[in-house]
Amino acid sequence: MNKNLRIGIIKETKTPPDKRVPVTPAQVDTIQTRFPSVKMCVEPSPLRCFTDDEYQYLGVDLECDMTTCDILFGVKEVKIEALIPNKTYLFFAHVAKKQPYNRELLRAILTKNITLIDYEYLTRPDGTRIVAFGRWAGIVGTYNALRARGNRTNNFSLKPAHECHDMEELFAGLKKIKLKPIKILITGGGRVAHGAMETLSQLNLRQVTPKEFLEQTFDEPVVCQIEPMHYVKRSDGQLFDMQHFIQHPQEYESIFKPFTKVTDIFISCHFWDNQSPKFINKEDYLDPEFKISVIADVSCDINGPIYSTQRASTIAEPFYGYNPQLDVLEPAFTRPTNVTVMAVDNLPGELPRDASREFGRDLFERVFPALIEDDNEYTIERATITKNGKLTTKFAYLQDYVDGKE
């Protein structure tokens, strides 16, 4: 067991700022009660969804120097100039997929001898994620899709998600709207897609099968959720096999196009490998039968499987328009022929209090014991990208990325 650990909650330094916290005020109190050897402190910040006063009210230290802490928790990437050498950090680093925009961050982490533990790779032995904000991305992204539909049609109006106090208010607003007979499509089967279905459940929509969705018309709004076996097929003609698809995505081709001809709102919640087939190509938007008017790209793979997702949008400006005829992006809702795109890349930040509570609870139950007591299942080890100024064995493949060779 690690004795007398000092753990700090750092302020978020990424721009635009994120209001989420890894641990709420009440959870700090719970952690210190459960682990008496741990002393936690919080770096003051005017931006958090939980205020400094809320932490202070529960006796949390806001005066301590972060350089005196052993372990530092954040949410999003830490600015290079804010990194403290020789510390252990936990945050979403976005480096393990060789993201070009964070190469310098990883270089700085190595130079400063920082141990980096990435939330994204905290998993159980079977590979399932332990902590994630995916459910909240699905909840908010789907709400935004409905809001975009209302703005396009002028049939109803929803307030921005970030102006709702919490999920309860967000869902209450949904119960006041009525959709016309439209078809809503969701791709994916994980926690993001489950969050999307959670939002749509507030509207009591009829859920139909992929076959019904493609072949039938309805006098009521319907939703269909599809997984990879519905939108890709093996190029060699053999039957779809999920494990094979995960391991060899390049050996598959898209069969998504029929869905573009019958869908009104497309909410993408799938995981996409850059070797997988694309969903919608540039030419697909020009097909006279292309029907999709709103694409809520919750997965938000820029220049990836959905051609119109050419940049991320923001919480303040969540929508933009894609003009297929001119192949340009335009302000949202300027032309009825444009496709409305929602591509906010930090959706859980719109319901930060709810999302933070769930995230912090999972950290407390599943990560803190491994971090503070015994890491018997190698939970922390699997998620450690750098240690002692070097990449760990699991992440050694990033060396060429660090060296600028790829």
TAGIPE-V572834 format. One record per backbone hydrogen bond with DSSP energy under -1.0 kcal/mol. CO is the residue of the C=O (numbers start at 1). NH is the residue of the N-H. E is the energy in kcal/mol with one decimal. If there is no record, write none. Layout:
CO/NH/E ; CO/NH/E
This chain:
5/39/-2.8 ; 6/70/-2.6 ; 6/71/-1.8 ; 7/41/-2.1 ; 8/73/-3.1 ; 9/43/-2.9 ; 19/49/-2.5 ; 24/28/-1.9 ; 25/29/-1.6 ; 26/30/-1.8 ; 27/31/-2.8 ; 28/32/-2.3 ; 29/33/-1.6 ; 30/34/-2.4 ; 31/35/-2.8 ; 35/38/-2.3 ; 39/7/-2.5 ; 41/9/-2.2 ; 51/55/-1.5 ; 52/56/-2.9 ; 53/57/-2.6 ; 55/60/-2.2 ; 56/59/-2.1 ; 61/42/-2.8 ; 65/68/-2.1 ; 66/69/-1.6 ; 70/88/-1.6 ; 71/8/-2.8 ; 72/90/-2.3 ; 73/10/-2.3 ; 75/92/-2.8 ; 79/82/-1.5 ; 80/83/-1.2 ; 87/115/-2.2 ; 88/72/-3.0 ; 89/117/-2.9 ; 90/74/-2.7 ; 95/98/-2.1 ; 99/102/-1.8 ; 100/103/-1.4 ; 102/106/-2.1 ; 103/107/-2.3 ; 104/108/-2.3 ; 105/109/-2.3 ; 106/110/-2.1 ; 107/111/-2.6 ; 108/112/-2.4 ; 109/114/-2.5 ; 110/113/-1.4 ; 112/86/-2.7 ; 115/89/-2.9 ; 116/385/-2.8 ; 117/91/-1.2 ; 118/121/-1.9 ; 119/122/-1.9 ; 122/130/-2.5 ; 124/127/-2.3 ; 128/124/-2.4 ; 133/137/-1.7 ; 134/138/-2.3 ; 135/139/-2.2 ; 136/140/-2.5 ; 137/141/-2.7 ; 138/142/-1.8 ; 139/143/-1.6 ; 140/144/-2.7 ; 141/145/-1.7 ; 142/146/-2.1 ; 143/147/-2.4 ; 144/148/-2.6 ; 145/149/-2.0 ; 146/150/-2.3 ; 147/151/-2.3 ; 148/152/-2.4 ; 149/153/-2.1 ; 150/154/-2.0 ; 160/163/-1.6 ; 161/164/-1.7 ; 166/170/-1.9 ; 167/171/-3.0 ; 168/172/-1.9 ; 169/173/-1.9 ; 170/174/-1.3 ; 171/175/-1.4 ; 173/176/-1.3 ; 174/177/-1.7 ; 180/182/-1.3 ; 182/222/-2.6 ; 183/264/-2.4 ; 183/265/-2.0 ; 184/224/-2.3 ; 185/267/-3.3 ; 186/226/-3.0 ; 187/269/-1.7 ; 190/194/-2.2 ; 191/195/-1.9 ; 192/196/-1.9 ; 193/197/-2.4 ; 194/198/-1.8 ; 195/199/-1.8 ; 196/200/-2.2 ; 197/201/-1.8 ; 199/202/-1.5 ; 200/203/-1.9 ; 201/204/-1.1 ; 206/223/-2.4 ; 209/213/-2.8 ; 210/214/-2.1 ; 211/215/-2.0 ; 212/216/-2.6 ; 221/206/-1.1 ; 222/184/-2.4 ; 223/208/-2.4 ; 224/186/-2.8 ; 226/188/-2.5 ; 227/230/-2.9 ; 228/231/-1.1 ; 228/232/-2.0 ; 231/255/-2.7 ; 233/253/-2.8 ; 234/237/-1.4 ; 241/245/-2.6 ; 242/246/-2.3 ; 243/247/-1.9 ; 244/248/-2.7 ; 248/251/-2.0 ; 249/252/-1.3 ; 251/235/-2.5 ; 253/233/-2.4 ; 256/259/-2.0 ; 257/260/-1.2 ; 259/262/-1.1 ; 259/263/-1.3 ; 260/291/-3.0 ; 264/293/-2.2 ; 264/294/-1.7 ; 265/185/-3.0 ; 266/296/-2.8 ; 267/187/-1.7 ; 268/299/-1.4 ; 273/276/-2.7 ; 280/307/-2.2 ; 283/286/-1.0 ; 284/287/-1.2 ; 287/290/-2.4 ; 293/340/-3.0 ; 294/266/-2.8 ; 295/342/-2.6 ; 296/268/-1.8 ; 296/298/-1.7 ; 301/304/-1.5 ; 305/279/-1.5 ; 305/280/-2.4 ; 306/309/-2.0 ; 308/310/-1.8 ; 309/303/-2.6 ; 317/314/-1.8 ; 320/341/-3.4 ; 321/330/-3.0 ; 322/339/-2.4 ; 323/327/-1.6 ; 323/328/-1.3 ; 328/323/-3.1 ; 330/321/-3.4 ; 331/334/-1.1 ; 335/338/-1.2 ; 339/322/-2.6 ; 340/295/-3.1 ; 341/320/-1.9 ; 342/297/-2.4 ; 343/313/-1.8 ; 346/349/-1.8 ; 347/350/-2.5 ; 348/351/-1.3 ; 351/355/-2.4 ; 352/356/-2.4 ; 353/357/-2.0 ; 354/358/-1.9 ; 355/359/-2.2 ; 356/360/-3.0 ; 357/361/-2.0 ; 358/362/-2.0 ; 359/363/-2.2 ; 360/364/-2.5 ; 361/365/-2.4 ; 362/366/-2.5 ; 363/367/-2.0 ; 363/368/-2.8 ; 367/371/-2.3 ; 368/372/-2.9 ; 369/373/-2.2 ; 372/2/-2.4 ; 374/376/-1.1 ; 375/378/-1.7 ; 378/382/-2.3 ; 381/384/-1.1 ; 383/118/-2.5 ; 385/392/-2.3 ; 386/116/-1.0 ; 387/390/-1.6 ; 390/387/-2.8 ; 393/396/-1.4 ; 395/398/-1.9 ; 396/399/-2.0 ; 398/402/-2.6 ; 399/403/-2.6 ; 400/405/-2.7
